[in-house]
Amino acid sequence: MLTKLVVKAQMSIDNCKQAIAKFTQDENGVTAIEYSIIAAIMGGVIYVGLTQSGLATNIKEALKTVAGYISVYTG
C-alpha cells in the first residue's frame, strides 16, 4: 500500500514537471503580449502627436473649410 502511494506521488511529480516544461516552452502568448505592448506604445505616440502638435486643430479647421465649400456648392 505504501509502495502504491509512493508511485502515485512520483507520477504526480513527473506530471507537474512535464506541465511546467510544456508551459515554459509555449511561446503563443508571448507574441500576443508583444503585439499588445507595441499597439499601446503606438496609441500613446499618436495621442501625443495629435494633442501636443496642434495637428488635431489643423485637421478640424481643414474639415470645417471642406464642409463650408460643400454647403456653398450644394446650396
MOPAC internal coordinates of N, CA, C and O (Angstrom, degrees):
PM7 1SCF
backbone

  N    0.0000 0     0.00 0     0.00 0    0    0    0
  C    1.4476 1     0.00 0     0.00 0    1    0    0
  C    1.5332 1   110.54 1     0.00 0    2    1    0
  O    1.2310 1   120.63 1   136.90 1    3    2    1
  N    1.3179 1   116.40 1   -43.10 1    3    2    1
  C    1.4636 1   120.28 1   178.86 1    5    3    2
  C    1.5218 1   110.43 1   -66.06 1    6    5    3
  O    1.2310 1   120.85 1   145.27 1    7    6    5
  N    1.3290 1   115.99 1   -34.73 1    7    6    5
  C    1.4651 1   120.48 1   179.39 1    9    7    6
  C    1.5296 1   110.28 1   -64.84 1   10    9    7
  O    1.2310 1   120.29 1   137.87 1   11   10    9
  N    1.3362 1   117.06 1   -42.13 1   11   10    9
  C    1.4592 1   120.79 1   178.26 1   13   11   10
  C    1.5256 1   110.77 1   -62.36 1   14   13   11
  O    1.2310 1   120.42 1   140.71 1   15   14   13
  N    1.3122 1   116.80 1   -39.29 1   15   14   13
  C    1.4620 1   121.38 1   179.48 1   17   15   14
  C    1.5293 1   110.79 1   -65.18 1   18   17   15
  O    1.2310 1   120.24 1   137.91 1   19   18   17
  N    1.3132 1   117.16 1   -42.09 1   19   18   17
  C    1.4675 1   121.38 1   178.64 1   21   19   18
  C    1.5290 1   110.22 1   -65.52 1   22   21   19
  O    1.2310 1   120.07 1   139.30 1   23   22   21
  N    1.3176 1   117.47 1   -40.70 1   23   22   21
  C    1.4659 1   121.42 1   179.23 1   25   23   22
  C    1.5215 1   110.15 1   -64.57 1   26   25   23
  O    1.2310 1   120.10 1   136.09 1   27   26   25
  N    1.3228 1   117.41 1   -43.91 1   27   26   25
  C    1.4650 1   120.69 1   179.11 1   29   27   26
  C    1.5358 1   110.78 1   -63.90 1   30   29   27
  O    1.2310 1   120.42 1   139.44 1   31   30   29
  N    1.3113 1   116.81 1   -40.56 1   31   30   29
  C    1.4614 1   120.57 1   178.25 1   33   31   30
  C    1.5203 1   110.96 1   -63.27 1   34   33   31
  O    1.2310 1   120.68 1   137.59 1   35   34   33
  N    1.3387 1   116.31 1   -42.41 1   35   34   33
  C    1.4647 1   120.38 1   178.89 1   37   35   34
  C    1.5289 1   110.69 1   -64.70 1   38   37   35
  O    1.2310 1   120.31 1   141.01 1   39   38   37
  N    1.3326 1   117.01 1   -38.99 1   39   38   37
  C    1.4631 1   120.39 1   178.19 1   41   39   38
  C    1.5245 1   110.49 1   -65.07 1   42   41   39
  O    1.2310 1   120.24 1   140.83 1   43   42   41
  N    1.3159 1   117.16 1   -39.17 1   43   42   41
  C    1.4631 1   120.55 1   178.42 1   45   43   42
  C    1.5201 1   110.85 1   -64.79 1   46   45   43
  O    1.2310 1   120.77 1   138.90 1   47   46   45
  N    1.3227 1   116.14 1   -41.10 1   47   46   45
  C    1.4675 1   120.31 1   178.33 1   49   47   46
  C    1.5254 1   110.09 1   -64.20 1   50   49   47
  O    1.2310 1   120.32 1   137.33 1   51   50   49
  N    1.3230 1   116.99 1   -42.67 1   51   50   49
  C    1.4677 1   120.78 1   178.49 1   53   51   50
  C    1.5299 1   110.82 1   -63.36 1   54   53   51
  O    1.2310 1   120.27 1   138.63 1   55   54   53
  N    1.3169 1   117.09 1   -41.37 1   55   54   53
  C    1.4664 1   120.80 1   178.03 1   57   55   54
  C    1.5220 1   111.21 1   -62.76 1   58   57   55
  O    1.2310 1   120.34 1   139.27 1   59   58   57
  N    1.3152 1   116.95 1   -40.73 1   59   58   57
  C    1.4663 1   121.08 1   178.03 1   61   59   58
  C    1.5253 1   110.94 1   -64.25 1   62   61   59
  O    1.2310 1   120.91 1   137.68 1   63   62   61
  N    1.3363 1   115.87 1   -42.32 1   63   62   61
  C    1.4665 1   119.56 1   178.50 1   65   63   62
  C    1.5186 1   110.98 1   -61.73 1   66   65   63
  O    1.2310 1   120.60 1   137.22 1   67   66   65
  N    1.3304 1   116.47 1   -42.78 1   67   66   65
  C    1.4627 1   120.47 1   179.35 1   69   67   66
  C    1.5254 1   111.49 1   -64.82 1   70   69   67
  O    1.2310 1   120.58 1   139.25 1   71   70   69
  N    1.3213 1   116.49 1   -40.75 1   71   70   69
  C    1.4643 1   120.20 1   179.93 1   73   71   70
  C    1.5236 1   110.90 1   -65.58 1   74   73   71
  O    1.2310 1   120.06 1   138.92 1   75   74   73
  N    1.3143 1   117.50 1   -41.08 1   75   74   73
  C    1.4711 1   121.36 1   178.87 1   77   75   74
  C    1.5213 1   110.23 1   -66.19 1   78   77   75
  O    1.2310 1   120.43 1   137.77 1   79   78   77
  N    1.3376 1   116.78 1   -42.23 1   79   78   77
  C    1.4635 1   120.07 1   178.52 1   81   79   78
  C    1.5214 1   110.76 1   -62.74 1   82   81   79
  O    1.2310 1   120.08 1   137.25 1   83   82   81
  N    1.3173 1   117.45 1   -42.75 1   83   82   81
  C    1.4641 1   121.56 1   178.98 1   85   83   82
  C    1.5297 1   110.34 1   -64.48 1   86   85   83
  O    1.2310 1   119.98 1   138.26 1   87   86   85
  N    1.3256 1   117.65 1   -41.74 1   87   86   85
  C    1.4632 1   121.95 1  -179.90 1   89   87   86
  C    1.5251 1   111.68 1   -64.04 1   90   89   87
  O    1.2310 1   120.07 1   138.20 1   91   90   89
  N    1.3308 1   117.47 1   -41.80 1   91   90   89
  C    1.4610 1   120.32 1  -177.53 1   93   91   90
  C    1.5238 1   112.06 1   -72.34 1   94   93   91
  O    1.2310 1   119.79 1   156.91 1   95   94   93
  N    1.3378 1   118.00 1   -23.09 1   95   94   93
  C    1.4632 1   121.09 1   179.90 1   97   95   94
  C    1.5283 1   112.50 1   -89.53 1   98   97   95
  O    1.2310 1   119.84 1   166.98 1   99   98   97
  N    1.3233 1   117.92 1   -13.02 1   99   98   97
  C    1.4614 1   121.77 1  -178.68 1  101   99   98
  C    1.5262 1   109.40 1   -76.24 1  102  101   99
  O    1.2310 1   120.63 1   -56.00 1  103  102  101
  N    1.3355 1   116.41 1   124.00 1  103  102  101
  C    1.4564 1   120.83 1  -177.43 1  105  103  102
  C    1.5270 1   112.84 1  -112.92 1  106  105  103
  O    1.2310 1   119.16 1  -170.94 1  107  106  105
  N    1.3075 1   119.21 1     9.06 1  107  106  105
  C    1.4643 1   121.43 1  -178.72 1  109  107  106
  C    1.5218 1   112.02 1   -64.65 1  110  109  107
  O    1.2310 1   119.65 1   135.49 1  111  110  109
  N    1.2972 1   118.28 1   -44.51 1  111  110  109
  C    1.4536 1   121.39 1  -179.50 1  113  111  110
  C    1.5175 1   112.94 1   -69.04 1  114  113  111
  O    1.2310 1   120.37 1   150.89 1  115  114  113
  N    1.3158 1   116.89 1   -29.11 1  115  114  113
  C    1.4543 1   121.13 1  -178.64 1  117  115  114
  C    1.5212 1   110.05 1   -63.45 1  118  117  115
  O    1.2310 1   119.91 1   138.37 1  119  118  117
  N    1.3079 1   117.78 1   -41.63 1  119  118  117
  C    1.4535 1   121.54 1  -179.69 1  121  119  118
  C    1.5232 1   110.75 1   -63.08 1  122  121  119
  O    1.2310 1   119.91 1   137.33 1  123  122  121
  N    1.3122 1   117.78 1   -42.67 1  123  122  121
  C    1.4601 1   120.96 1   179.10 1  125  123  122
  C    1.5211 1   110.75 1   -63.50 1  126  125  123
  O    1.2310 1   120.40 1   139.86 1  127  126  125
  N    1.3118 1   116.83 1   -40.14 1  127  126  125
  C    1.4647 1   120.29 1   178.65 1  129  127  126
  C    1.5171 1   110.45 1   -65.52 1  130  129  127
  O    1.2310 1   120.17 1   138.33 1  131  130  129
  N    1.3260 1   117.27 1   -41.67 1  131  130  129
  C    1.4697 1   120.19 1   178.93 1  133  131  130
  C    1.5209 1   110.62 1   -61.81 1  134  133  131
  O    1.2310 1   120.02 1   135.52 1  135  134  133
  N    1.3232 1   117.56 1   -44.48 1  135  134  133
  C    1.4647 1   120.15 1   179.48 1  137  135  134
  C    1.5200 1   111.55 1   -64.68 1  138  137  135
  O    1.2310 1   119.78 1   142.51 1  139  138  137
  N    1.3138 1   118.02 1   -37.49 1  139  138  137
  C    1.4678 1   119.56 1   179.62 1  141  139  138
  C    1.5212 1   110.95 1   -68.73 1  142  141  139
  O    1.2310 1   119.88 1   144.03 1  143  142  141
  N    1.3239 1   117.83 1   -35.97 1  143  142  141
  C    1.4682 1   120.24 1   176.44 1  145  143  142
  C    1.5250 1   110.11 1   -65.90 1  146  145  143
  O    1.2310 1   120.20 1   136.60 1  147  146  145
  N    1.3266 1   117.23 1   -43.40 1  147  146  145
  C    1.4639 1   120.87 1   178.43 1  149  147  146
  C    1.5291 1   110.31 1   -61.73 1  150  149  147
  O    1.2310 1   120.18 1   136.37 1  151  150  149
  N    1.3305 1   117.26 1   -43.63 1  151  150  149
  C    1.4656 1   121.01 1   179.97 1  153  151  150
  C    1.5265 1   110.99 1   -63.65 1  154  153  151
  O    1.2310 1   119.95 1   140.20 1  155  154  153
  N    1.3253 1   117.71 1   -39.80 1  155  154  153
  C    1.4612 1   121.01 1   179.10 1  157  155  154
  C    1.5268 1   110.92 1   -65.37 1  158  157  155
  O    1.2310 1   120.38 1   138.49 1  159  158  157
  N    1.3115 1   116.88 1   -41.51 1  159  158  157
  C    1.4684 1   120.57 1   178.49 1  161  159  158
  C    1.5257 1   110.14 1   -65.11 1  162  161  159
  O    1.2310 1   120.27 1   135.98 1  163  162  161
  N    1.3289 1   117.09 1   -44.02 1  163  162  161
  C    1.4645 1   120.24 1   179.16 1  165  163  162
  C    1.5237 1   110.90 1   -62.68 1  166  165  163
  O    1.2310 1   120.41 1   139.12 1  167  166  165
  N    1.3181 1   116.82 1   -40.88 1  167  166  165
  C    1.4652 1   120.18 1   177.76 1  169  167  166
  C    1.5211 1   111.84 1   -61.93 1  170  169  167
  O    1.2310 1   120.59 1   138.49 1  171  170  169
  N    1.3306 1   116.48 1   -41.51 1  171  170  169
  C    1.4584 1   120.07 1   177.58 1  173  171  170
  C    1.5136 1   112.43 1   -64.44 1  174  173  171
  O    1.2310 1   120.73 1   139.00 1  175  174  173
  N    1.3224 1   116.22 1   -41.00 1  175  174  173
  C    1.4664 1   120.25 1   179.13 1  177  175  174
  C    1.5274 1   110.58 1   -65.51 1  178  177  175
  O    1.2310 1   120.18 1   137.10 1  179  178  177
  N    1.3176 1   117.25 1   -42.90 1  179  178  177
  C    1.4655 1   120.56 1   178.67 1  181  179  178
  C    1.5207 1   110.58 1   -63.39 1  182  181  179
  O    1.2310 1   120.35 1   136.31 1  183  182  181
  N    1.3264 1   116.94 1   -43.69 1  183  182  181
  C    1.4687 1   120.67 1   179.65 1  185  183  182
  C    1.5284 1   110.89 1   -60.31 1  186  185  183
  O    1.2310 1   120.66 1   131.80 1  187  186  185
  N    1.3166 1   116.35 1   -48.20 1  187  186  185
  C    1.4660 1   120.14 1   179.94 1  189  187  186
  C    1.5255 1   110.20 1   -64.21 1  190  189  187
  O    1.2310 1   120.55 1   139.47 1  191  190  189
  N    1.3185 1   116.56 1   -40.53 1  191  190  189
  C    1.4603 1   120.02 1   179.38 1  193  191  190
  C    1.5113 1   112.58 1   -62.63 1  194  193  191
  O    1.2310 1   120.45 1   141.17 1  195  194  193
  N    1.3151 1   116.75 1   -38.83 1  195  194  193
  C    1.4606 1   119.64 1  -179.36 1  197  195  194
  C    1.5251 1   112.56 1   -76.02 1  198  197  195
  O    1.2310 1   120.04 1   142.25 1  199  198  197
  N    1.3054 1   117.53 1   -37.75 1  199  198  197
  C    1.4669 1   119.62 1  -174.36 1  201  199  198
  C    1.5197 1   113.43 1   -86.44 1  202  201  199
  O    1.2310 1   119.77 1   147.23 1  203  202  201
  N    1.3065 1   118.04 1   -32.77 1  203  202  201
  C    1.4626 1   120.44 1  -174.49 1  205  203  202
  C    1.5307 1   113.48 1   -90.66 1  206  205  203
  O    1.2310 1   119.83 1   154.93 1  207  206  205
  N    1.3123 1   117.92 1   -25.07 1  207  206  205
  C    1.4622 1   119.45 1  -174.31 1  209  207  206
  C    1.5178 1   112.91 1   -93.19 1  210  209  207
  O    1.2310 1   119.36 1   170.26 1  211  210  209
  N    1.3019 1   118.82 1    -9.74 1  211  210  209
  C    1.4515 1   121.13 1  -176.96 1  213  211  210
  C    1.5164 1   112.06 1    82.62 1  214  213  211
  O    1.2310 1   120.14 1  -173.05 1  215  214  213
  N    1.2983 1   117.34 1     6.95 1  215  214  213
  C    1.4606 1   121.43 1  -179.67 1  217  215  214
  C    1.5273 1   110.81 1   -62.67 1  218  217  215
  O    1.2310 1   120.51 1   141.81 1  219  218  217
  N    1.3066 1   116.62 1   -38.19 1  219  218  217
  C    1.4609 1   120.19 1   179.87 1  221  219  218
  C    1.5271 1   110.14 1   -62.50 1  222  221  219
  O    1.2310 1   120.41 1   140.11 1  223  222  221
  N    1.3140 1   116.83 1   -39.89 1  223  222  221
  C    1.4669 1   120.69 1   178.74 1  225  223  222
  C    1.5262 1   110.52 1   -65.19 1  226  225  223
  O    1.2310 1   120.65 1   138.07 1  227  226  225
  N    1.3255 1   116.36 1   -41.93 1  227  226  225
  C    1.4601 1   120.27 1   178.78 1  229  227  226
  C    1.5269 1   111.52 1   -63.78 1  230  229  227
  O    1.2310 1   120.42 1   139.10 1  231  230  229
  N    1.3043 1   116.81 1   -40.90 1  231  230  229
  C    1.4662 1   120.38 1   178.54 1  233  231  230
  C    1.5206 1   110.26 1   -65.31 1  234  233  231
  O    1.2310 1   120.76 1   137.36 1  235  234  233
  N    1.3172 1   116.16 1   -42.64 1  235  234  233
  C    1.4655 1   120.49 1   179.53 1  237  235  234
  C    1.5276 1   110.78 1   -61.12 1  238  237  235
  O    1.2310 1   120.04 1   135.73 1  239  238  237
  N    1.3174 1   117.53 1   -44.27 1  239  238  237
  C    1.4575 1   121.40 1   178.95 1  241  239  238
  C    1.5260 1   111.03 1   -64.75 1  242  241  239
  O    1.2310 1   119.76 1   140.08 1  243  242  241
  N    1.3262 1   118.06 1   -39.92 1  243  242  241
  C    1.4564 1   121.19 1   178.55 1  245  243  242
  C    1.5235 1   111.01 1   -64.10 1  246  245  243
  O    1.2310 1   120.45 1   138.95 1  247  246  245
  N    1.3175 1   116.74 1   -41.05 1  247  246  245
  C    1.4661 1   119.81 1   178.75 1  249  247  246
  C    1.5218 1   111.30 1   -67.80 1  250  249  247
  O    1.2310 1   119.88 1   144.16 1  251  250  249
  N    1.3290 1   117.83 1   -35.84 1  251  250  249
  C    1.4666 1   120.54 1   175.88 1  253  251  250
  C    1.5253 1   110.34 1   -64.23 1  254  253  251
  O    1.2310 1   120.42 1   140.14 1  255  254  253
  N    1.3237 1   116.80 1   -39.86 1  255  254  253
  C    1.4594 1   120.91 1   178.41 1  257  255  254
  C    1.5211 1   110.77 1   -63.45 1  258  257  255
  O    1.2310 1   120.44 1   134.19 1  259  258  257
  N    1.3154 1   116.76 1   -45.81 1  259  258  257
  C    1.4648 1   121.49 1   178.27 1  261  259  258
  C    1.5134 1   109.90 1   -61.94 1  262  261  259
  O    1.2310 1   119.88 1   136.43 1  263  262  261
  N    1.3268 1   117.84 1   -43.57 1  263  262  261
  C    1.4608 1   121.35 1   178.79 1  265  263  262
  C    1.5186 1   110.76 1   -61.90 1  266  265  263
  O    1.2310 1   120.42 1   142.39 1  267  266  265
  N    1.3234 1   116.80 1   -37.61 1  267  266  265
  C    1.4661 1   120.50 1   177.37 1  269  267  266
  C    1.5154 1   112.01 1   -63.81 1  270  269  267
  O    1.2310 1   120.70 1   136.43 1  271  270  269
  N    1.3519 1   116.27 1   -43.57 1  271  270  269
  C    1.4615 1   120.02 1   177.74 1  273  271  270
  C    1.5184 1   111.47 1   -63.62 1  274  273  271
  O    1.2310 1   120.62 1   140.52 1  275  274  273
  N    1.3168 1   116.42 1   -39.48 1  275  274  273
  C    1.4616 1   120.06 1  -179.82 1  277  275  274
  C    1.5312 1   110.18 1   -64.54 1  278  277  275
  O    1.2310 1   120.59 1   137.21 1  279  278  277
  N    1.3256 1   116.48 1   -42.79 1  279  278  277
  C    1.4718 1   118.85 1  -178.38 1  281  279  278
  C    1.5172 1   110.76 1   -69.29 1  282  281  279
  O    1.2310 1   119.30 1   147.36 1  283  282  281
  N    1.3298 1   118.93 1   -32.64 1  283  282  281
  C    1.4575 1   121.15 1   178.27 1  285  283  282
  C    1.5331 1   110.26 1   -67.72 1  286  285  283
  O    1.2310 1   120.36 1   134.88 1  287  286  285
  N    1.3374 1   116.92 1   -45.12 1  287  286  285
  C    1.4579 1   120.61 1  -175.79 1  289  287  286
  C    1.5311 1   113.73 1   -77.51 1  290  289  287
  O    1.2310 1   120.26 1   156.86 1  291  290  289
  N    1.3228 1   117.10 1   -23.14 1  291  290  289
  C    1.4705 1   118.59 1   179.84 1  293  291  290
  C    1.5052 1   111.48 1   -92.55 1  294  293  291
  O    1.2310 1   120.55 1   168.05 1  295  294  293
  N    1.3038 1   116.56 1   -11.95 1  295  294  293
  C    1.4584 1   121.13 1   173.47 1  297  295  294
  C    1.4642 1   111.29 1    81.97 1  298  297  295
  O    1.2310 1   120.10 1   180.00 1  299  298  297

